[in-house]
Amino acid sequence: MTEKKIKWTDQQQTAITARDSDVLVTASAGTGKTAVLAGRAVDIVSDKSICPDVSNILVITFTDAAAEQMRSRIADYLQSAFNRTKNQHLYHQLLLLAAADISTIHSFCKRLITEYFYRLDIDPTFRVIDDDEQKLLKAEVLEKTIDWAWQQPNLQQDLRSLLYHRDLRTDEGFFSNIIDLSNFLDCIVSRQDWLSRALLLADDPSGLADRQKKIISKKLTQILHQITFAISLYAKENPDGYWMSSWDKPFIKTINDALSFLNKNKWDKAFEILNNYQKPSKYNYTPRDIKGPLKDVIADLAKASKSDFEKIFGLALLNPEYLEQMNTSVRPQVRLLVALVRKFDRLYEQAKKTINCLDFSDLQHYALKLLTDPNSPKPAPSDVALALRRRYKHIFVDEYQDIDLLQQAILERLSSGRNVFVVGDIKQSIYAFRGAQPDIFLQRLAPAVKDPRKAAPSLRVDLTANWRSNKEILDFVNKIFGRIMSASFAGLTYDQSSRLTPAEEQNQPPAVSPAVEFNLLDEEIDYDEFTSSQAIKKLVG
């Protein structure tokens, strides 16, 4: 019995068959992104003129389970294509698939390091430690770092100043920031460049102040959007109501005036407006001239806007003496913190060599080192990278929204140009705490074209036909994301091209009422727990 060929949607077919450009696929859950990635891989290896066999593709995922699922899906499609066509080339690819490079990026890096260990001066019998062992090792190294610091006469005075009124009594005390910063730097392409930049900013606080001013500008814009959204909800219910005017002066006017000066780089004028803000004796949160649950939603938005606005006044930057204090106090503290992190890193490297191990970050950094030409003044591929470019005709990346700067640098060394296919969903990015930077995906989407007939370095394809949910649920999702996702707030506009629709062939279950039950949890953020290490990471970038 001949197997039926898969019937792809027009969007899926475009993603599978597009050639001569990088392909960036945005795909929500249930739109068949895994199937499309596997389908494209099979479509490519079926054509010997562009990809001789499966050893010429590289598929990167972020979990071992996803890698095995991808291998299994590609195998199924190859088997189906062979059953349909009896093409011996496809059968040969099916036999070779077990050895194809389909794995997590860490597994790929480990294979690369094992093959070229002699270029890195490491023992090829190294093992990779897990997260628990790494935490224990870093805790031991931190103690040695602290002991070393107290023994340095040139550091003792700055150390006392740094620790003055700091909490040292718990494992989460101030010294834990050293480990936090070191962990953060694991995802940075060059930790030494980052630390050097931090020192430069400490020596010239005006640069640091400029970054802080941009943060204030962005926060004020978000607050303004929040309160104006609350007002727009109110205006739809009661366009002639009085509640809107209670927020116009001085709240909205103050923010608008401050932003006007900030946009003109007139920081002094903007801060003067903010510092002269007269807080009302009482805020009118609740619009009492409308009824129903919308009244509470509007009140919550107004309260959040007011709370976020007043937190800005606690920032040191608004103090006229801030830059002077930066010069006299912050500079030596930043220098000391950088010295502590550098010493910690050196001791940690020694500890790992003693037990002949690497951590997951090492795998990526060593791989990037192998792939980068050490003699080039700018980042350039090494001879190893050029050899791999000849091998990997096409590169695939799943869950691209979870990539970080270090992983992106590795991909750039591996790519020969216009041969990378990525698929992801910005809305599903949840690994920022691990260093994931969805902005990388957004930045690459911005210049991409949507018309496959236009020759361009990158093509954007939006998968919107959903196979998992019925129309009522998708309508609800579209309404929610259409309200909350904008370029200014979320970095991505949920426009018509992003709206989900039920797949035509999907068997729709009978409608039920209500189709969606929505439970909203609202928790306060404790800004006092925003540690100095987090602040430095955000400001230095």
Salt bridges, closest charged atoms under 4 A:
ASP22 OD2 - ARG444 NH2 2.96
ASP43 OD2 - ARG19 NH2 2.51
ASP101 OD1 - ARG111 NH2 3.33
ASP101 OD2 - ARG391 NH2 3.14
GLU133 OE2 - ARG127 NH2 2.65
ASP167 OD1 - ARG169 NE 3.33
ASP186 OD2 - LYS138 NZ 3.72
ASP186 OD1 - ARG191 NH1 3.09
ASP203 OD1 - ARG331 NE 3.83
ASP203 OD2 - ARG335 NH2 2.68
ASP210 OD1 - LYS213 NZ 3.74
ASP257 OD2 - LYS253 NZ 2.75
ASP308 OD2 - LYS219 NZ 4.00
GLU310 OE2 - LYS279 NZ 3.68
GLU310 OE1 - LYS306 NZ 3.45
ASP345 OD2 - ARG191 NE 3.07
GLU349 OE2 - LYS352 NZ 2.91
ASP359 OD2 - LYS352 NZ 3.57
ASP362 OD2 - LYS352 NZ 2.60
ASP383 OD2 - ARG119 NH2 2.92
GLU399 OE1 - LYS33 NZ 3.36
ASP425 OD1 - LYS427 NZ 2.92
ASP451 OD1 - ARG453 NE 3.04
ASP462 OD2 - LYS450 NZ 3.70
ASP462 OD1 - ARG460 NE 3.00
ASP475 OD2 - LYS471 NZ 2.75
GLU505 OE2 - LYS7 NZ 3.47
